[in-house]
């Protein structure tokens, strides 16, 4: 996946009225990983995890991609 837009992730989570803990549980990842994504410590998540988070949020995984970095190597 392209780099994750950490602001888009947070906005989508809040729009879904989920805490970080709830999102982690629904996506099958750790809350520490959700915090790392939102905090920008991890910006290039594994595709399977990004897909799980997108599904948990009810959005397309492309909505989480950082458009400013999509073409970066």
C-alpha positions in Angstrom: 0.0 0.0 0.0 1.0 3.6 -0.4 1.9 5.5 2.7 -1.0 6.0 5.0 -2.6 9.4 5.6 -2.6 9.5 9.4 -5.1 12.3 9.5 -7.5 10.4 7.2 -7.3 7.4 9.5 -8.1 9.5 12.5 -10.9 11.3 10.8 -12.4 8.0 9.6 -12.2 6.5 13.0 -13.8 9.4 14.7 -16.5 9.5 12.0 -17.3 5.9 12.8 -17.5 6.8 16.5 -14.8 4.3 17.4 -12.1 4.6 20.0 -8.6 3.4 19.1 -9.2 0.3 21.2 -12.5 -0.5 19.4 -10.9 -0.1 16.0 -8.0 -2.3 16.9 -10.4 -5.0 18.2 -12.6 -4.8 15.0 -9.6 -4.9 12.7 -7.7 -7.6 14.6 -4.6 -5.5 15.3 -3.2 -4.1 18.5 -4.1 -0.8 19.9 -0.4 0.1 19.9 -0.4 -0.3 16.1 -3.4 1.9 15.7 -1.7 4.5 17.9 1.5 4.2 15.9 -0.4 4.7 12.6 -2.3 7.7 13.9 0.8 9.2 15.4 2.8 8.8 12.2 5.3 6.3 13.6 4.2 3.8 11.0 3.2 5.3 7.7 3.5 2.2 5.4 1.3 -0.5 6.9 1.2 -4.0 5.6 -1.6 -4.3 3.0 -3.5 -7.0 4.9 -3.6 -4.8 8.0 -4.6 -1.7 6.0 -7.4 -3.7 4.4 -8.6 -4.9 7.8 -8.7 -1.4 9.2 -10.5 -0.1 6.1 -13.1 -2.9 6.4 -13.5 -2.1 10.1 -14.2 1.5 9.3 -16.5 0.7 6.4 -14.3 2.6 3.9 -12.2 1.8 0.9 -8.5 1.2 1.6 -7.7 3.9 -1.0 -9.3 6.4 1.4 -6.5 5.8 3.8 -3.7 6.5 1.3 -1.6 9.6 1.5 -2.2 11.3 -1.9 1.0 13.4 -1.5 3.2 10.3 -1.3 1.4 7.8 -3.5 4.0 8.0 -6.2 7.0 8.0 -3.9 9.4 5.0 -4.0 
